[in-house]
Amino acid sequence: MSKDINLDQESYNREEKKVFHGSEAEMLKCIQTLVCFTNYKGGKFLVKEVRKREFLKSFFDAAILEKKINSYIEPPISGIISVNNFNQKKGVKIRIEESNRNPHFYKTDGYFINIKKEKIVVFQRGSIGVRRSAENDIFNSKDFDLLLKNKLSEIFGGIQKVVVKHPTSDLLSIIGKLKRISSEIVTYKYNPDDPEAVSIKQVLDTEPFNNLTEELNASVKFWKTNRTLFSDILIAKSYINSKKINNKEHLKLLLLSSLEKRLPSYLWASKIKKSELKILLTNIVKKDLFPSVYEALKLTSVLPYKFAKETFNLANSSRYLSIKTLLGKIEKINLKDKNRVESIKKFLFNTNLFNDIKKPEIIDIVNRFISSDKKEKNVLKNIWRILDLEIFGRKLLK
């Protein structure tokens, strides 16, 4: 039996699915896997049986599949997918090559609505998919370091080739690569007096950032380049050191990242001018991007009555059932009450944490969050959100 058919062990560059029924969830999972492959080193995706044969033409066609993938990513891919039938034409073998334009980031959410009318997100806009062992994952700082080093190695290897072998033709090719990388990856500048500048040292080596400001500056650049939001850990580290963070751009992206990742946001909102905060929240509600819009409405509940009322009215046109449900809970809150934190806790956060026990220190909770595993993180996040509301949500009410 050929290796293409006997893919019994999934790995970095191969994945197998026994049956494809044609659900939206299966399509999104297939797209996610292929994007992760092309951002890595390419790969093979095997489906042993496509249950409904119409999907062989409507989905498992190289041109159609490429078009569907490009509807979710930037920059687009082109000509790197091949699809072949096997197993008496019941199954398909998909091969996708490593893209020379990677990394490709998700420009829109990939989600489906399950039978319970819940929105299930397979991949999120602004993130970059990458393959890790037998799983799909998202880019982290180490991936970016490796990417940049590989690009530089490719360029310098080409320069050596130019000098030794083919000066004219290869020189033009390398100049093209330099232009493409500078336009598609990121443009770095060095100016110690510019708070947005990132030292070249931080791009070329693998040493840790010297301080949080350097890390925030680099993350802002990644946001501007490919819309990658701040990580949970960076948000948590920034939260602990929030007294030192006053840069408007840092605060704006910390707020946007916290809303998208459903992390505490009242602290960041308290450090942003009310006029600017209103513009940010209004834009999120107008765009109706989930889950940011859901968290933005919770945040709006502590803002002045007039703005809160206008924002909630605007949210009535949301396409999400969960937003309608949230607005129903908000109706139970007296938005003119200047001491409405307890009502917000009850109706919007659905918890009575700390009513009968001593409240932990918020910094202790955030520190534990940084070093905890995924399961504990979920518990600590809920505690952190309540403490953030009680401490900084109350400040916004004033």
C-alpha positions in Angstrom: 0.0 0.0 0.0 1.4 3.4 -0.9 2.4 5.9 1.7 -0.1 8.4 0.4 -3.0 6.0 1.2 -1.7 4.5 4.4 -1.4 7.8 6.4 -2.0 6.1 9.7 0.0 8.6 11.7 -0.7 12.3 11.4 2.3 14.6 11.5 3.6 18.0 10.7 2.8 17.6 7.0 0.1 15.0 6.7 -3.4 14.5 8.0 -6.1 11.9 7.4 -9.9 11.9 7.6 -11.9 8.7 7.1 -15.2 10.3 6.1 -16.2 13.7 4.9 -20.0 14.4 5.3 -19.9 18.0 3.9 -20.7 20.0 7.1 -19.6 23.6 7.4 -17.4 22.5 10.4 -15.6 19.9 8.2 -15.0 22.4 5.4 -13.5 25.0 7.8 -11.3 22.3 9.4 -10.0 21.3 6.0 -9.3 25.0 5.1 -7.6 25.6 8.4 -5.3 22.5 8.0 -4.3 23.5 4.4 -3.5 27.1 5.6 -1.4 25.7 8.4 0.4 23.4 6.0 1.2 26.2 3.5 2.5 28.4 6.3 4.8 25.5 7.4 6.4 23.3 4.7 3.4 22.2 2.8 1.5 18.9 3.4 -1.0 16.3 2.4 -4.6 16.0 3.5 -6.3 12.6 2.8 -10.0 12.0 2.8 -10.7 8.3 2.3 -14.4 8.7 1.5 -16.4 11.8 0.5 -19.9 10.7 1.5 -21.8 13.0 -0.9 -20.3 12.9 -4.4 -21.4 16.4 -5.3 -18.7 17.8 -2.9 -16.0 16.3 -5.2 -16.9 19.1 -7.6 -18.3 21.8 -5.3 -15.6 21.7 -2.7 -12.8 19.2 -3.6 -11.7 20.9 -6.8 -8.3 22.6 -6.8 -9.6 25.9 -8.2 -12.7 26.0 -6.0 -10.7 25.0 -2.9 -8.1 27.7 -3.6 -10.8 30.3 -4.0 -12.5 29.3 -0.7 -9.1 29.4 1.1 -8.4 32.9 -0.3 -11.7 34.1 0.9 -10.4 33.7 4.5 -6.7 34.6 4.2 -4.3 37.4 3.1 -2.1 37.4 1.1 -3.8 35.0 -1.2 -2.3 31.7 -2.4 -2.1 30.7 -6.1 -1.3 27.5 -8.0 0.0 25.5 -5.0 -2.9 23.1 -4.5 -3.5 19.8 -6.3 -6.4 17.4 -5.8 -6.6 13.8 -7.0 -9.1 11.0 -6.6 -8.4 7.6 -5.2 -10.2 4.7 -3.5 -12.3 4.0 -6.6 -12.9 7.8 -6.8 -14.6 7.8 -3.4 -11.8 9.7 -1.7 -9.5 12.6 -2.4 -5.8 13.3 -1.8 -5.0 17.0 -1.5 -1.4 18.3 -1.7 -0.5 21.9 -0.9 3.0 23.3 -1.3 4.7 25.7 1.1 3.8 29.2 0.0 6.6 31.6 -1.0 4.3 34.4 0.3 3.9 33.1 3.8 2.9 33.8 6.5 -0.8 34.0 5.4 -3.1 35.4 8.1 -6.8 34.9 8.6 -8.6 38.1 7.4 -12.0 36.9 8.7 -13.3 34.5 11.3 -14.0 30.9 10.3 -17.0 29.8 12.3 -20.2 27.8 12.0 -23.5 27.7 14.0 -24.1 24.4 15.8 -27.5 22.8 16.4 -27.8 24.7 19.7 -27.5 28.0 17.7 -24.1 28.6 19.3 -21.3 30.2 17.3 -18.2 27.8 17.1 -15.0 29.5 16.0 -12.5 27.3 14.1 -10.0 30.0 13.4 -10.0 33.7 14.3 -9.3 36.7 12.1 -5.9 38.3 12.7 -4.2 35.0 13.7 -1.7 33.0 11.6 -2.1 29.3 11.3 0.9 26.9 11.6 1.3 23.2 11.8 2.7 21.7 15.1 3.2 18.0 15.1 -0.3 16.5 14.4 -2.2 19.7 15.4 -3.1 23.1 13.9 -1.9 26.0 16.0 -1.2 29.7 15.6 2.0 31.6 15.2 3.9 32.8 18.2 7.0 35.0 18.7 9.3 32.1 18.1 7.7 31.3 14.8 8.2 34.9 13.7 11.8 34.8 14.8 12.3 31.6 12.7 10.5 33.1 9.7 12.6 36.2 9.6 15.8 34.2 10.0 14.8 31.9 7.2 14.0 34.8 4.9 17.3 36.5 5.7 19.2 33.2 5.2 17.5 32.8 1.8 18.4 36.3 0.8 22.1 36.1 1.9 22.4 32.7 0.3 21.2 34.3 -2.9 23.6 37.1 -2.6 26.5 34.6 -2.3 25.2 32.9 -5.4 25.1 36.2 -7.3 28.7 37.0 -6.5 30.0 33.5 -7.4 27.8 32.3 -10.3 25.1 34.3 -12.0 25.5 38.0 -11.3 22.9 39.6 -13.5 19.8 37.4 -13.5 20.1 36.4 -9.8 20.7 39.9 -8.7 17.4 41.0 -10.2 15.7 38.0 -8.5 17.1 38.9 -5.1 16.2 42.5 -5.4 12.6 41.3 -6.1 12.7 39.2 -3.0 13.9 42.0 -0.9 11.2 44.3 -2.1 8.5 41.6 -1.5 9.7 40.9 2.0 9.9 44.6 2.9 6.4 45.2 1.7 4.7 42.0 2.9 6.5 41.2 6.1 7.3 44.4 7.9 9.5 47.5 7.6 11.8 48.1 10.6 13.4 51.3 11.6 15.9 52.2 14.3 15.5 55.5 16.2 16.1 55.5 19.9 13.9 58.6 20.3 10.9 57.1 18.5 8.7 55.1 20.9 7.4 53.0 18.0 10.8 52.0 16.7 12.2 48.5 17.2 15.9 47.9 17.5 17.3 45.7 14.7 18.8 43.6 17.4 15.3 42.5 18.5 14.5 41.3 15.0 17.7 39.4 14.1 18.6 37.6 17.4 16.6 35.2 19.6 17.4 37.0 22.9 14.5 38.1 25.0 13.2 41.6 24.8 15.0 44.0 27.2 11.7 45.3 28.6 8.0 45.2 28.2 8.0 48.4 26.0 10.2 46.8 23.4 7.8 43.8 23.3 4.8 46.0 23.0 6.4 48.0 20.2 7.2 44.8 18.3 3.7 43.5 18.8 2.2 46.8 17.5 4.3 46.4 14.4 3.0 42.8 13.9 -0.5 44.2 14.3 0.1 46.8 11.6 1.6 44.3 9.3 -0.8 41.3 9.6 -3.4 42.2 12.2 -2.1 39.7 14.8 -3.5 40.7 18.1 -1.6 40.7 21.4 -1.2 37.3 23.0 -2.9 36.3 26.4 0.5 36.3 28.1 1.5 39.8 26.8 -1.9 41.2 27.9 -1.3 39.6 31.4 2.2 41.0 31.7 1.0 44.4 30.6 -1.8 44.2 33.1 0.7 43.7 36.0 2.8 46.6 34.8 -0.1 48.8 33.7 1.1 51.9 35.7 4.0 52.2 33.3 1.9 51.9 30.2 0.6 55.2 28.8 1.3 55.0 25.1 -2.0 55.5 23.3 -1.3 52.9 20.7 -0.3 50.3 23.3 -3.5 51.0 25.3 -5.7 50.9 22.2 -4.4 47.5 21.1 -4.4 46.1 24.6 -8.1 47.0 24.8 -8.9 45.5 21.3 -6.9 42.4 22.1 -8.6 41.9 25.5 -12.0 42.2 24.0 -11.3 39.7 21.2 -9.8 37.2 23.6 -12.5 37.8 26.3 -9.9 39.0 28.8 -10.5 41.8 31.4 -10.8 45.2 29.7 -12.0 47.6 32.3 -8.5 48.6 33.3 -7.5 49.5 29.7 -10.7 51.4 29.2 -10.0 53.4 32.4 -6.7 54.6 30.9 -8.2 55.7 27.6 -9.8 59.1 27.1 -13.6 58.8 27.2 -14.0 60.4 23.8 -11.6 58.0 22.2 -13.0 55.0 24.1 -16.5 55.8 22.7 -15.2 55.9 19.2 -13.5 52.5 19.6 -16.5 50.8 21.1 -19.0 52.3 18.6 -16.8 51.0 15.7 -16.7 47.5 17.2 -20.5 47.4 17.7 -21.1 48.7 14.1 -18.8 46.1 12.6 -20.6 43.4 14.7 -17.4 41.3 15.0 -17.8 38.4 17.5 -16.7 38.0 20.3 -15.4 41.6 20.5 -18.9 43.1 20.2 -20.1 40.9 23.0 -17.4 42.0 25.4 -17.6 45.6 24.2 -21.2 45.7 25.3 -20.3 44.5 28.8 -17.7 47.2 28.9 -20.2 49.8 27.7 -22.5 49.0 30.6 -20.3 51.0 33.0 -20.1 54.1 30.8 -22.4 57.1 31.0 -26.1 56.4 30.5 -26.6 58.3 27.2 -23.7 56.7 25.4 -24.6 53.2 26.8 -28.2 53.5 25.7 -27.2 54.6 22.2 -24.7 51.8 21.9 -27.2 49.1 23.0 -29.8 50.4 20.6 -27.2 50.2 17.8 -26.4 46.6 18.9 -30.1 45.6 18.4 -29.3 45.1 14.7 -26.6 42.4 15.5 -26.8 39.2 13.5 -25.9 37.1 16.6 -28.4 35.5 18.8 -26.1 35.7 21.8 -26.0 39.5 21.4 -29.8 39.6 21.6 -29.7 37.4 24.7 -27.1 39.8 26.3 -29.2 42.8 25.5 -32.1 41.1 27.3 -29.9 40.8 30.4 -28.8 44.4 30.1 -32.4 45.5 30.2 -32.5 44.2 33.8 -29.8 46.7 34.8 -30.6 50.3 35.8 -28.0 52.1 33.7 -28.6 55.3 35.6 -27.5 53.7 38.9 -24.0 54.9 39.8 -23.5 51.8 41.9 -24.5 49.2 39.3 -21.4 47.0 39.5 -23.3 44.3 41.6 -26.1 44.2 39.0 -23.6 43.9 36.2 -21.9 41.0 38.0 -25.2 39.3 38.5 -26.7 39.7 35.0 -23.7 39.9 32.7 -21.0 37.8 34.4 -23.5 35.3 35.9 -21.5 34.8 39.1 -21.5 35.7 42.8 -17.8 35.0 43.3 -16.3 36.4 46.5 -19.6 37.1 48.2 -18.7 34.9 51.2 -14.9 34.6 50.9 -12.0 37.0 51.1 -11.1 38.4 47.7 -7.7 37.4 46.4 -5.3 40.1 45.2 -5.7 40.7 41.5 -2.0 40.8 40.8 -1.6 37.3 42.4 -4.4 36.0 40.1 -2.7 37.5 36.9 0.7 36.1 37.9 -0.8 32.6 38.3 -2.6 33.0 35.0 0.7 33.6 33.2 2.2 30.3 34.4 -0.9 28.1 34.6 -2.1 25.4 32.2 -5.1 25.8 29.9 -7.6 24.3 32.3 -6.5 26.5 35.3 -6.3 29.5 33.0 -10.1 29.3 32.4 -10.8 29.4 36.1 -8.4 32.2 36.8 -9.7 34.2 33.9 -13.2 34.3 35.4 -11.8 35.5 38.8 -9.6 38.0 37.0 -12.6 39.4 35.0 -14.7 39.9 38.2 -11.8 41.6 40.1 -11.2 43.9 37.1 -14.9 44.9 37.0 -14.9 45.6 40.8 -11.7 47.6 40.8 -11.6 49.4 37.5 -15.2 49.1 36.4 -16.2 51.2 39.5 -13.6 53.8 38.4 -15.3 54.2 35.1 -18.7 54.7 36.8 -17.4 57.8 38.5 
